[in-house]
């Protein structure tokens, strides 16, 4: 197994603002694993508030490159367990390598991953399209530029209700809101009934990730379903979210890849919780990985490439939110150019 990597700083169409801050570009690490000439690709976008920049991923990779490369690869789940112990504090890097391992495995078996898992890719949820926090005029403009059946609206400001009211005047689409842990319990109890009247389907991460007491109260009183994001990072968090949230939003990069995400999906469903997989503004490489899991999901948020002005691969595309799969094996992706050059 040989490993290569390349970094990108992918520009957003518009500055992307959530309750935690604004960014104009998405830094991301793309890895390539070469297994006897069969190449697999994986991705890990860097997210500032998780304190794992691209530079840290590269530093850790270079420190233990011989161990990454010497593993006798037979199946990706064994490889993930090996990587998980190799990089216990860098789930982002593990995710990229795990994704690449699954890509190789699918290519060895000459199937896309959803086929290997016995899933029906004609039965997938529609992806939402995210409207980041901005002036109300700009939020309306972004929405009108992208007619879509489902919008995820970022909230966590003093004028959340005013923003959603303004957007509602221009569409009958389904709304979801994501506070990114930006509300207090009192704010959530006040805003959620008003959001329900505006046709909001559910609320994502209303309170701080460690406010379990507040979430217990909100879970019992909320008139809308509540989904965990920042509060549900790893497999061990699924049980913590039970009876505090109605569903979970899994991020491949945070949980450390496809392998643990599949386990989290199964556990949440066994607990009777709804399951969503979300994106972290990945290119089409990471987005194609989400698509492989989509037939297992109740909801999906995989609009990363739609928010960017540049992409580095061809994978899935969308027709009015419906996932259209690319041809090929593994993740079903095609690089936009030769790896190791500017794609």
BALOBA-1460 file (C-alpha; in Angstrom, 3 decimals):
// residues 343
<rec num="1" residu="x" x="0.000" y="0.000" z="0.000"/>
<rec num="2" residu="x" x="1.418" y="3.385" z="-1.004"/>
<rec num="3" residu="x" x="-0.086" y="6.658" z="0.193"/>
<rec num="4" residu="x" x="-0.053" y="10.036" z="-1.539"/>
<rec num="5" residu="x" x="-1.956" y="13.199" z="-0.713"/>
<rec num="6" residu="x" x="-2.816" y="16.637" z="-1.997"/>
<rec num="7" residu="x" x="-4.387" y="19.646" z="-0.318"/>
<rec num="8" residu="x" x="-6.929" y="22.075" z="-1.725"/>
<rec num="9" residu="x" x="-8.535" y="25.312" z="-0.613"/>
<rec num="10" residu="x" x="-11.895" y="25.154" z="-2.366"/>
<rec num="11" residu="x" x="-13.740" y="28.495" z="-2.739"/>
<rec num="12" residu="x" x="-17.392" y="28.908" z="-1.767"/>
<rec num="13" residu="x" x="-19.832" y="30.597" z="-4.138"/>
<rec num="14" residu="x" x="-20.786" y="32.878" z="-1.258"/>
<rec num="15" residu="x" x="-19.117" y="33.370" z="2.137"/>
<rec num="16" residu="x" x="-20.468" y="30.526" z="4.271"/>
<rec num="17" residu="x" x="-21.669" y="31.645" z="7.687"/>
<rec num="18" residu="x" x="-23.019" y="29.616" z="10.588"/>
<rec num="19" residu="x" x="-23.414" y="30.546" z="14.246"/>
<rec num="20" residu="x" x="-19.727" y="29.659" z="14.825"/>
<rec num="21" residu="x" x="-18.267" y="31.971" z="12.163"/>
<rec num="22" residu="x" x="-17.686" y="32.653" z="8.444"/>
<rec num="23" residu="x" x="-15.379" y="31.133" z="5.855"/>
<rec num="24" residu="x" x="-14.782" y="31.862" z="2.168"/>
<rec num="25" residu="x" x="-12.858" y="28.659" z="1.323"/>
<rec num="26" residu="x" x="-12.934" y="25.043" z="2.445"/>
<rec num="27" residu="x" x="-9.489" y="23.546" z="3.134"/>
<rec num="28" residu="x" x="-9.486" y="19.814" z="2.441"/>
<rec num="29" residu="x" x="-7.070" y="16.892" z="2.318"/>
<rec num="30" residu="x" x="-7.366" y="14.284" z="-0.430"/>
<rec num="31" residu="x" x="-5.499" y="11.007" z="0.024"/>
<rec num="32" residu="x" x="-4.693" y="8.330" z="-2.549"/>
<rec num="33" residu="x" x="-3.964" y="4.733" z="-1.558"/>
<rec num="34" residu="x" x="-2.336" y="2.552" z="-4.208"/>
<rec num="35" residu="x" x="-2.855" y="-1.175" z="-3.648"/>
<rec num="36" residu="x" x="-0.998" y="-3.093" z="-6.371"/>
<rec num="37" residu="x" x="-2.092" y="-0.552" z="-8.967"/>
<rec num="38" residu="x" x="-5.670" y="-0.170" z="-7.742"/>
<rec num="39" residu="x" x="-6.116" y="3.346" z="-6.425"/>
<rec num="40" residu="x" x="-8.607" y="4.525" z="-3.847"/>
<rec num="41" residu="x" x="-9.406" y="8.084" z="-2.801"/>
<rec num="42" residu="x" x="-10.629" y="9.652" z="0.393"/>
<rec num="43" residu="x" x="-11.254" y="13.134" z="1.740"/>
<rec num="44" residu="x" x="-11.198" y="15.012" z="5.028"/>
<rec num="45" residu="x" x="-12.178" y="18.698" z="5.103"/>
<rec num="46" residu="x" x="-10.596" y="20.737" z="7.888"/>
<rec num="47" residu="x" x="-13.047" y="22.397" z="10.311"/>
<rec num="48" residu="x" x="-11.544" y="25.113" z="12.506"/>
<rec num="49" residu="x" x="-13.642" y="24.515" z="15.624"/>
<rec num="50" residu="x" x="-12.502" y="20.864" z="15.766"/>
<rec num="51" residu="x" x="-8.847" y="21.981" z="15.802"/>
<rec num="52" residu="x" x="-7.622" y="19.504" z="13.191"/>
<rec num="53" residu="x" x="-6.231" y="21.623" z="10.350"/>
<rec num="54" residu="x" x="-4.908" y="20.111" z="7.129"/>
<rec num="55" residu="x" x="-1.364" y="20.676" z="8.420"/>
<rec num="56" residu="x" x="-2.038" y="18.450" z="11.443"/>
<rec num="57" residu="x" x="-3.414" y="15.686" z="9.225"/>
<rec num="58" residu="x" x="-0.295" y="15.818" z="7.057"/>
<rec num="59" residu="x" x="2.031" y="15.904" z="10.074"/>
<rec num="60" residu="x" x="0.427" y="12.795" z="11.566"/>
<rec num="61" residu="x" x="0.374" y="11.011" z="8.218"/>
<rec num="62" residu="x" x="4.064" y="11.661" z="7.573"/>
<rec num="63" residu="x" x="5.050" y="10.584" z="11.089"/>
<rec num="64" residu="x" x="3.430" y="7.184" z="10.625"/>
<rec num="65" residu="x" x="3.560" y="6.775" z="6.868"/>
<rec num="66" residu="x" x="5.471" y="3.416" z="7.091"/>
<rec num="67" residu="x" x="2.731" y="1.969" z="9.291"/>
<rec num="68" residu="x" x="-0.025" y="3.142" z="6.949"/>
<rec num="69" residu="x" x="1.756" y="1.567" z="4.011"/>
<rec num="70" residu="x" x="2.879" y="-1.732" z="5.529"/>
<rec num="71" residu="x" x="-0.622" y="-2.962" z="6.429"/>
<rec num="72" residu="x" x="-1.626" y="-6.101" z="4.554"/>
<rec num="73" residu="x" x="-4.933" y="-4.872" z="3.136"/>
<rec num="74" residu="x" x="-7.722" y="-7.424" z="2.769"/>
<rec num="75" residu="x" x="-10.837" y="-5.572" z="3.856"/>
<rec num="76" residu="x" x="-11.566" y="-1.965" z="4.902"/>
<rec num="77" residu="x" x="-13.064" y="-2.718" z="8.320"/>
<rec num="78" residu="x" x="-9.830" y="-4.351" z="9.490"/>
<rec num="79" residu="x" x="-7.923" y="-1.419" z="8.042"/>
<rec num="80" residu="x" x="-10.113" y="1.091" z="9.894"/>
<rec num="81" residu="x" x="-9.456" y="-0.642" z="13.240"/>
<rec num="82" residu="x" x="-5.732" y="-0.537" z="12.522"/>
<rec num="83" residu="x" x="-5.879" y="3.159" z="11.586"/>
<rec num="84" residu="x" x="-8.082" y="3.991" z="14.575"/>
<rec num="85" residu="x" x="-5.395" y="2.694" z="16.939"/>
<rec num="86" residu="x" x="-2.651" y="4.325" z="14.878"/>
<rec num="87" residu="x" x="-4.281" y="7.781" z="15.025"/>
<rec num="88" residu="x" x="-6.519" y="7.827" z="18.125"/>
<rec num="89" residu="x" x="-6.615" y="11.644" z="18.202"/>
<rec num="90" residu="x" x="-7.067" y="12.336" z="14.485"/>
<rec num="91" residu="x" x="-10.449" y="11.083" z="13.317"/>
<rec num="92" residu="x" x="-10.259" y="13.343" z="10.267"/>
<rec num="93" residu="x" x="-7.173" y="11.612" z="8.858"/>
<rec num="94" residu="x" x="-8.611" y="8.192" z="9.702"/>
<rec num="95" residu="x" x="-11.750" y="9.140" z="7.768"/>
<rec num="96" residu="x" x="-9.818" y="10.012" z="4.606"/>
<rec num="97" residu="x" x="-7.807" y="6.781" z="4.745"/>
<rec num="98" residu="x" x="-10.856" y="4.659" z="5.608"/>
<rec num="99" residu="x" x="-12.745" y="6.151" z="2.674"/>
<rec num="100" residu="x" x="-9.847" y="5.361" z="0.342"/>
<rec num="101" residu="x" x="-9.722" y="1.801" z="1.666"/>
<rec num="102" residu="x" x="-13.411" y="1.293" z="0.920"/>
<rec num="103" residu="x" x="-12.894" y="2.764" z="-2.552"/>
<rec num="104" residu="x" x="-10.177" y="0.175" z="-3.229"/>
<rec num="105" residu="x" x="-12.321" y="-2.630" z="-1.823"/>
<rec num="106" residu="x" x="-15.229" y="-1.773" z="-4.099"/>
<rec num="107" residu="x" x="-12.895" y="-1.641" z="-7.082"/>
<rec num="108" residu="x" x="-11.455" y="-5.044" z="-6.174"/>
<rec num="109" residu="x" x="-15.009" y="-6.456" z="-6.027"/>
<rec num="110" residu="x" x="-16.035" y="-4.461" z="-9.137"/>
<rec num="111" residu="x" x="-19.063" y="-2.976" z="-7.410"/>
<rec num="112" residu="x" x="-20.063" y="0.309" z="-5.828"/>
<rec num="113" residu="x" x="-20.277" y="0.098" z="-2.067"/>
<rec num="114" residu="x" x="-24.066" y="0.296" z="-1.843"/>
<rec num="115" residu="x" x="-24.187" y="-2.812" z="-4.057"/>
<rec num="116" residu="x" x="-21.711" y="-4.657" z="-1.837"/>
<rec num="117" residu="x" x="-23.914" y="-3.866" z="1.157"/>
<rec num="118" residu="x" x="-27.080" y="-5.067" z="-0.598"/>
<rec num="119" residu="x" x="-28.704" y="-1.616" z="-0.654"/>
<rec num="120" residu="x" x="-31.180" y="-0.258" z="-3.210"/>
<rec num="121" residu="x" x="-29.964" y="3.087" z="-4.513"/>
<rec num="122" residu="x" x="-33.356" y="3.865" z="-6.042"/>
<rec num="123" residu="x" x="-34.616" y="4.383" z="-2.492"/>
<rec num="124" residu="x" x="-32.686" y="7.365" z="-1.225"/>
<rec num="125" residu="x" x="-33.794" y="10.558" z="0.497"/>
<rec num="126" residu="x" x="-33.583" y="13.886" z="-1.319"/>
<rec num="127" residu="x" x="-30.646" y="16.041" z="-0.316"/>
<rec num="128" residu="x" x="-31.292" y="19.460" z="1.121"/>
<rec num="129" residu="x" x="-29.550" y="22.658" z="0.003"/>
<rec num="130" residu="x" x="-28.027" y="24.876" z="2.680"/>
<rec num="131" residu="x" x="-28.689" y="28.596" z="3.044"/>
<rec num="132" residu="x" x="-25.959" y="30.094" z="5.242"/>
<rec num="133" residu="x" x="-26.545" y="33.035" z="7.573"/>
<rec num="134" residu="x" x="-26.438" y="36.351" z="5.736"/>
<rec num="135" residu="x" x="-28.507" y="39.486" z="5.301"/>
<rec num="136" residu="x" x="-32.123" y="38.571" z="4.661"/>
<rec num="137" residu="x" x="-31.854" y="39.960" z="1.126"/>
<rec num="138" residu="x" x="-28.852" y="37.752" z="0.363"/>
<rec num="139" residu="x" x="-30.466" y="34.673" z="1.887"/>
<rec num="140" residu="x" x="-33.516" y="35.188" z="-0.311"/>
<rec num="141" residu="x" x="-31.238" y="35.680" z="-3.321"/>
<rec num="142" residu="x" x="-29.312" y="32.457" z="-2.623"/>
<rec num="143" residu="x" x="-32.548" y="30.532" z="-2.341"/>
<rec num="144" residu="x" x="-34.014" y="31.981" z="-5.520"/>
<rec num="145" residu="x" x="-30.824" y="31.175" z="-7.426"/>
<rec num="146" residu="x" x="-31.198" y="27.517" z="-6.425"/>
<rec num="147" residu="x" x="-34.837" y="26.339" z="-6.566"/>
<rec num="148" residu="x" x="-34.842" y="23.198" z="-4.443"/>
<rec num="149" residu="x" x="-37.391" y="20.943" z="-2.698"/>
<rec num="150" residu="x" x="-35.691" y="21.059" z="0.732"/>
<rec num="151" residu="x" x="-33.613" y="23.825" z="2.303"/>
<rec num="152" residu="x" x="-31.460" y="23.664" z="5.413"/>
<rec num="153" residu="x" x="-31.395" y="27.158" z="6.901"/>
<rec num="154" residu="x" x="-28.562" y="28.094" z="9.223"/>
<rec num="155" residu="x" x="-29.795" y="29.983" z="12.285"/>
<rec num="156" residu="x" x="-28.431" y="31.114" z="15.634"/>
<rec num="157" residu="x" x="-28.957" y="34.883" z="15.432"/>
<rec num="158" residu="x" x="-31.264" y="37.379" z="17.087"/>
<rec num="159" residu="x" x="-33.437" y="37.567" z="13.951"/>
<rec num="160" residu="x" x="-33.847" y="33.847" z="13.198"/>
<rec num="161" residu="x" x="-37.633" y="34.052" z="12.953"/>
<rec num="162" residu="x" x="-37.492" y="37.107" z="10.714"/>
<rec num="163" residu="x" x="-35.080" y="35.279" z="8.372"/>
<rec num="164" residu="x" x="-37.239" y="32.186" z="8.077"/>
<rec num="165" residu="x" x="-40.392" y="34.279" z="7.633"/>
<rec num="166" residu="x" x="-38.774" y="36.142" z="4.745"/>
<rec num="167" residu="x" x="-37.638" y="32.940" z="3.047"/>
<rec num="168" residu="x" x="-41.045" y="31.338" z="3.493"/>
<rec num="169" residu="x" x="-42.652" y="34.149" z="1.491"/>
<rec num="170" residu="x" x="-40.778" y="32.963" z="-1.603"/>
<rec num="171" residu="x" x="-41.178" y="29.170" z="-1.512"/>
<rec num="172" residu="x" x="-43.315" y="26.267" z="-0.346"/>
<rec num="173" residu="x" x="-40.249" y="24.006" z="-0.038"/>
<rec num="174" residu="x" x="-39.561" y="21.980" z="3.096"/>
<rec num="175" residu="x" x="-37.457" y="23.899" z="5.632"/>
<rec num="176" residu="x" x="-35.046" y="22.483" z="8.180"/>
<rec num="177" residu="x" x="-33.108" y="24.711" z="10.550"/>
<rec num="178" residu="x" x="-29.660" y="24.169" z="12.020"/>
<rec num="179" residu="x" x="-28.661" y="26.265" z="15.024"/>
<rec num="180" residu="x" x="-25.166" y="24.731" z="15.299"/>
<rec num="181" residu="x" x="-25.497" y="24.833" z="19.092"/>
<rec num="182" residu="x" x="-26.283" y="28.558" z="18.947"/>
<rec num="183" residu="x" x="-29.373" y="28.757" z="21.188"/>
<rec num="184" residu="x" x="-30.032" y="28.720" z="24.899"/>
<rec num="185" residu="x" x="-32.850" y="26.549" z="26.223"/>
<rec num="186" residu="x" x="-35.054" y="29.616" z="26.656"/>
<rec num="187" residu="x" x="-34.443" y="30.742" z="23.079"/>
<rec num="188" residu="x" x="-35.198" y="27.260" z="21.747"/>
<rec num="189" residu="x" x="-38.452" y="26.980" z="23.695"/>
<rec num="190" residu="x" x="-39.518" y="30.354" z="22.285"/>
<rec num="191" residu="x" x="-38.408" y="29.886" z="18.683"/>
<rec num="192" residu="x" x="-39.335" y="26.273" z="17.938"/>
<rec num="193" residu="x" x="-43.160" y="26.749" z="18.074"/>
<rec num="194" residu="x" x="-42.822" y="29.761" z="15.763"/>
<rec num="195" residu="x" x="-40.657" y="27.771" z="13.368"/>
<rec num="196" residu="x" x="-43.226" y="24.995" z="13.278"/>
<rec num="197" residu="x" x="-45.832" y="27.529" z="12.155"/>
<rec num="198" residu="x" x="-43.460" y="28.453" z="9.324"/>
<rec num="199" residu="x" x="-43.351" y="24.885" z="8.037"/>
<rec num="200" residu="x" x="-40.030" y="23.787" z="9.516"/>
<rec num="201" residu="x" x="-39.616" y="19.993" z="9.510"/>
<rec num="202" residu="x" x="-37.018" y="19.587" z="12.276"/>
<rec num="203" residu="x" x="-34.309" y="21.413" z="14.228"/>
<rec num="204" residu="x" x="-30.664" y="20.412" z="14.239"/>
<rec num="205" residu="x" x="-28.432" y="20.871" z="17.309"/>
<rec num="206" residu="x" x="-30.391" y="23.628" z="19.074"/>
<rec num="207" residu="x" x="-28.272" y="23.756" z="22.254"/>
<rec num="208" residu="x" x="-24.601" y="23.466" z="23.215"/>
<rec num="209" residu="x" x="-23.215" y="19.989" z="22.603"/>
<rec num="210" residu="x" x="-22.740" y="19.299" z="26.321"/>
<rec num="211" residu="x" x="-26.052" y="20.741" z="27.547"/>
<rec num="212" residu="x" x="-27.641" y="17.356" z="28.222"/>
<rec num="213" residu="x" x="-29.918" y="18.667" z="30.977"/>
<rec num="214" residu="x" x="-31.248" y="21.381" z="28.685"/>
<rec num="215" residu="x" x="-31.735" y="18.865" z="25.864"/>
<rec num="216" residu="x" x="-33.709" y="16.562" z="28.148"/>
<rec num="217" residu="x" x="-36.120" y="19.399" z="28.909"/>
<rec num="218" residu="x" x="-36.313" y="20.467" z="25.271"/>
<rec num="219" residu="x" x="-36.816" y="16.879" z="24.092"/>
<rec num="220" residu="x" x="-39.866" y="16.582" z="26.327"/>
<rec num="221" residu="x" x="-41.344" y="19.960" z="25.343"/>
<rec num="222" residu="x" x="-40.390" y="20.488" z="21.714"/>
<rec num="223" residu="x" x="-43.148" y="20.510" z="19.107"/>
<rec num="224" residu="x" x="-40.574" y="19.677" z="16.414"/>
<rec num="225" residu="x" x="-38.154" y="16.729" z="16.141"/>
<rec num="226" residu="x" x="-34.619" y="17.474" z="17.332"/>
<rec num="227" residu="x" x="-31.482" y="16.106" z="15.658"/>
<rec num="228" residu="x" x="-28.021" y="15.900" z="17.221"/>
<rec num="229" residu="x" x="-24.955" y="17.003" z="15.302"/>
<rec num="230" residu="x" x="-22.192" y="18.440" z="17.473"/>
<rec num="231" residu="x" x="-23.494" y="16.250" z="20.326"/>
<rec num="232" residu="x" x="-23.127" y="13.070" z="18.249"/>
<rec num="233" residu="x" x="-19.570" y="12.679" z="16.989"/>
<rec num="234" residu="x" x="-18.462" y="9.100" z="17.722"/>
<rec num="235" residu="x" x="-20.150" y="5.722" z="18.075"/>
<rec num="236" residu="x" x="-20.313" y="6.057" z="21.873"/>
<rec num="237" residu="x" x="-22.406" y="9.226" z="21.502"/>
<rec num="238" residu="x" x="-25.384" y="7.500" z="19.892"/>
<rec num="239" residu="x" x="-26.653" y="6.063" z="23.178"/>
<rec num="240" residu="x" x="-26.089" y="9.401" z="24.927"/>
<rec num="241" residu="x" x="-28.402" y="11.055" z="22.412"/>
<rec num="242" residu="x" x="-31.209" y="8.570" z="23.013"/>
<rec num="243" residu="x" x="-34.118" y="10.265" z="24.848"/>
<rec num="244" residu="x" x="-32.446" y="13.636" z="24.301"/>
<rec num="245" residu="x" x="-32.823" y="13.843" z="20.518"/>
<rec num="246" residu="x" x="-35.233" y="12.289" z="18.038"/>
<rec num="247" residu="x" x="-32.494" y="11.674" z="15.505"/>
<rec num="248" residu="x" x="-28.797" y="12.058" z="14.808"/>
<rec num="249" residu="x" x="-26.783" y="13.687" z="12.037"/>
<rec num="250" residu="x" x="-23.590" y="11.719" z="11.368"/>
<rec num="251" residu="x" x="-20.569" y="13.373" z="9.762"/>
<rec num="252" residu="x" x="-18.060" y="10.972" z="8.212"/>
<rec num="253" residu="x" x="-15.098" y="13.225" z="8.941"/>
<rec num="254" residu="x" x="-15.955" y="13.630" z="12.618"/>
<rec num="255" residu="x" x="-16.794" y="10.008" z="13.365"/>
<rec num="256" residu="x" x="-13.670" y="8.815" z="11.457"/>
<rec num="257" residu="x" x="-15.111" y="7.350" z="8.306"/>
<rec num="258" residu="x" x="-17.532" y="5.048" z="6.552"/>
<rec num="259" residu="x" x="-16.819" y="2.106" z="8.862"/>
<rec num="260" residu="x" x="-18.017" y="3.693" z="12.147"/>
<rec num="261" residu="x" x="-20.799" y="5.581" z="10.350"/>
<rec num="262" residu="x" x="-22.403" y="2.285" z="9.299"/>
<rec num="263" residu="x" x="-22.315" y="1.112" z="12.916"/>
<rec num="264" residu="x" x="-23.840" y="4.368" z="14.132"/>
<rec num="265" residu="x" x="-26.663" y="4.131" z="11.584"/>
<rec num="266" residu="x" x="-27.521" y="0.599" z="12.690"/>
<rec num="267" residu="x" x="-27.416" y="1.439" z="16.393"/>
<rec num="268" residu="x" x="-29.560" y="4.552" z="16.026"/>
<rec num="269" residu="x" x="-32.174" y="2.641" z="14.070"/>
<rec num="270" residu="x" x="-32.226" y="-0.098" z="16.701"/>
<rec num="271" residu="x" x="-32.987" y="2.628" z="19.251"/>
<rec num="272" residu="x" x="-35.835" y="3.928" z="17.101"/>
<rec num="273" residu="x" x="-34.054" y="7.152" z="16.184"/>
<rec num="274" residu="x" x="-34.063" y="8.801" z="12.772"/>
<rec num="275" residu="x" x="-30.759" y="9.019" z="10.940"/>
<rec num="276" residu="x" x="-29.229" y="11.671" z="8.733"/>
<rec num="277" residu="x" x="-25.742" y="11.903" z="7.279"/>
<rec num="278" residu="x" x="-24.497" y="15.420" z="6.710"/>
<rec num="279" residu="x" x="-21.630" y="16.984" z="4.850"/>
<rec num="280" residu="x" x="-18.813" y="19.257" z="5.938"/>
<rec num="281" residu="x" x="-18.527" y="20.989" z="2.563"/>
<rec num="282" residu="x" x="-16.627" y="18.123" z="0.957"/>
<rec num="283" residu="x" x="-15.850" y="17.954" z="-2.727"/>
<rec num="284" residu="x" x="-17.458" y="15.229" z="-4.839"/>
<rec num="285" residu="x" x="-15.057" y="12.662" z="-3.345"/>
<rec num="286" residu="x" x="-16.450" y="12.886" z="0.178"/>
<rec num="287" residu="x" x="-19.942" y="13.458" z="-1.181"/>
<rec num="288" residu="x" x="-19.787" y="10.216" z="-3.172"/>
<rec num="289" residu="x" x="-18.985" y="8.387" z="0.065"/>
<rec num="290" residu="x" x="-22.122" y="9.824" z="1.680"/>
<rec num="291" residu="x" x="-24.123" y="8.669" z="-1.348"/>
<rec num="292" residu="x" x="-23.100" y="5.058" z="-0.736"/>
<rec num="293" residu="x" x="-24.820" y="5.239" z="2.668"/>
<rec num="294" residu="x" x="-27.869" y="7.155" z="1.432"/>
<rec num="295" residu="x" x="-30.191" y="4.138" z="0.980"/>
<rec num="296" residu="x" x="-29.862" y="3.496" z="4.743"/>
<rec num="297" residu="x" x="-30.906" y="7.025" z="5.723"/>
<rec num="298" residu="x" x="-34.056" y="8.959" z="6.579"/>
<rec num="299" residu="x" x="-32.508" y="12.303" z="5.566"/>
<rec num="300" residu="x" x="-29.330" y="13.408" z="3.862"/>
<rec num="301" residu="x" x="-27.391" y="16.664" z="3.598"/>
<rec num="302" residu="x" x="-24.784" y="16.259" z="0.840"/>
<rec num="303" residu="x" x="-24.805" y="19.605" z="-0.952"/>
<rec num="304" residu="x" x="-21.094" y="20.353" z="-0.454"/>
<rec num="305" residu="x" x="-20.167" y="20.505" z="-4.161"/>
<rec num="306" residu="x" x="-23.195" y="22.728" z="-4.849"/>
<rec num="307" residu="x" x="-21.860" y="25.337" z="-2.430"/>
<rec num="308" residu="x" x="-18.391" y="25.446" z="-4.025"/>
<rec num="309" residu="x" x="-17.201" y="27.114" z="-7.229"/>
<rec num="310" residu="x" x="-14.592" y="24.414" z="-7.917"/>
<rec num="311" residu="x" x="-14.626" y="20.641" z="-7.658"/>
<rec num="312" residu="x" x="-11.860" y="18.071" z="-7.915"/>
<rec num="313" residu="x" x="-13.794" y="15.016" z="-9.046"/>
<rec num="314" residu="x" x="-16.989" y="13.830" z="-10.659"/>
<rec num="315" residu="x" x="-19.234" y="11.727" z="-8.507"/>
<rec num="316" residu="x" x="-22.916" y="11.966" z="-7.820"/>
<rec num="317" residu="x" x="-24.994" y="14.803" z="-9.187"/>
<rec num="318" residu="x" x="-28.524" y="15.904" z="-8.429"/>
<rec num="319" residu="x" x="-31.795" y="16.379" z="-10.239"/>
<rec num="320" residu="x" x="-34.015" y="18.587" z="-8.086"/>
<rec num="321" residu="x" x="-32.417" y="17.080" z="-4.994"/>
<rec num="322" residu="x" x="-32.558" y="13.457" z="-6.141"/>
<rec num="323" residu="x" x="-29.211" y="11.648" z="-6.020"/>
<rec num="324" residu="x" x="-27.983" y="10.484" z="-9.434"/>
<rec num="325" residu="x" x="-25.105" y="8.028" z="-9.117"/>
<rec num="326" residu="x" x="-22.052" y="8.057" z="-11.362"/>
<rec num="327" residu="x" x="-20.879" y="4.882" z="-13.088"/>
<rec num="328" residu="x" x="-17.899" y="2.964" z="-11.777"/>
<rec num="329" residu="x" x="-16.843" y="0.937" z="-8.749"/>
<rec num="330" residu="x" x="-16.007" y="1.740" z="-5.140"/>
<rec num="331" residu="x" x="-17.131" y="5.296" z="-4.511"/>
<rec num="332" residu="x" x="-18.051" y="5.745" z="-8.179"/>
<rec num="333" residu="x" x="-15.869" y="8.801" z="-8.735"/>
<rec num="334" residu="x" x="-13.677" y="10.146" z="-11.524"/>
<rec num="335" residu="x" x="-10.900" y="12.587" z="-10.761"/>
<rec num="336" residu="x" x="-11.027" y="15.850" z="-12.668"/>
<rec num="337" residu="x" x="-7.341" y="15.338" z="-13.609"/>
<rec num="338" residu="x" x="-4.260" y="13.315" z="-12.754"/>
<rec num="339" residu="x" x="-3.730" y="12.974" z="-9.015"/>
<rec num="340" residu="x" x="-0.650" y="14.855" z="-7.865"/>
<rec num="341" residu="x" x="-1.190" y="17.652" z="-10.377"/>
<rec num="342" residu="x" x="-3.577" y="20.579" z="-10.246"/>
<rec num="343" residu="x" x="-6.919" y="18.983" z="-10.944"/>
